[in-house]
Amino acid sequence: MSASASKAPVLSIDLTRCAQWVAKVSSVIIALGIVREIVIGRIGLDTPLKELRHIALDAELSLPAFYSAVLILAIGVTLMVIGRAVRRTGGVDARQWMILGAIFCLMAIDEAASFHESLMMPLRNAFNLTGMFYYSWVIPGAIAVALIGAYYVPFLLRLPRRTAVLFAMAGGAYVGGALGMELVGGAFENAIGKDTVAYSVAIVIEEGLEIVGLTLFFYALTDHIARSWSSVGLSFSARTVAVKGLALDRAAPAE
């Protein structure tokens, strides 16, 4: 083993500082989305940067969509780290932490790829859905949220009171935006179309609540770690693999 490989570097991540930066970046993302709606409302779609889609809160392949996917993934990884820490320290609910982490990782994939939107047209056409259910994916979405929520109620009650309250506030904000305001937005689009002030306001509130909920949840996780263990160690390991015909500690001779 070489001398450089014998000493493992130590990487330290200040989660409290990360939570502070997440709050700042979330504020900027929401502010840019609001500015976009104001500019579009006053000038129309023929702006110098076209419709400013890349900062639109409800657009796919945009900065807000990318940021939300990354933040959801970060939350999922943090949940799994907490689950591992709980398991190693002999605590309870390690499985619940890990399952919740896996759910958020799947949510991050969906946020990036928008799988849930593929449900809209089949459900809308099959059941002739209009009004609040115009965005028909909210029906299976609400069922999934209800089932997951029911499963996690006992888990929530076992958490420290501060953590439980923060989780409830974060979940309420996110679900209120993702499902509640989605119902409002669907009703507006079905009744008066997208190019209206009412729809723009609904979108800003919907996406803003989602980002606020995610930001608050990430803070709640970092706060829980700080109050439970003050710090959680994270190490990365790698093993040398023997490959036939190759030396491990020196380069193979040139032919």
Steps between C-alpha positions, in 0.01 A plus 500: 500500500640841406570767759234729357235229532588416862367828633130545441393862446231632731210686339281708726163639384330761718132414456387812684686716249357286218148564630569873508620494139200293394271764651683777312499316166132407542417868556687595181327228296155611617587868444615429144176315433295793628704744289438280196123507553505879549709556186282267293187665639617850407682437173354173378685202362704702247774599745869521395547155656175370351269364773778480764420130526826411671395678820130414479384325815270257319718420197681173438875502429530828688710632788220460759431142385870411518536662842195321639628164374843556657347614829265200515793267432706670774211448741477133400872444558485681836205284609697187415804627690278558804355151457846346500601705803186393688570134417863522613409668828226248576216748464147431382340570161815450293288325237253789486783748443645284221164446330427872510843565351426257216165673439672837466760356262216372281335841525824660378497273195138589432572870544775478240314275254135599572368145495186605689387724215472198271196400708303815422369438150402133548313575824344820366373328187388182677288679761428826313655702782462878503514785749720438804590153373617627160852412614383147562827368644398659831256211559762221522733754658253573779445128558876443527540792741213372717649149520852623576366751750299235684805272516719778640264640765637269775854584389422871520358462850820327618722780377614783729229765516704768321593267215142374468362856480757600238426184298126571516548863392729399213266223386200729518669765289624253239175302469299822507695619199547173310141380540287780643608778265525253213125457532457878481738531205321224313165667554636833374659348189184307419276805549702802383828370357863547597555852368321667790603680816304256716684201358839670541426581864388142562821366347721730708321394819509131404868481407598739777332283763675192364844661522425646844385157621815331372722771647332473840525120491872511425544741790297269725731209413816699572348627824408143601856381436644789701272431796538121489872447441652844429673337202477191283814351346496402135784302347567377149703183449651329197678170456777408262389243247745246368497492121678217328814614323511846666713617791307680774762748620676588178399568147498212257799508264436632153499246222 
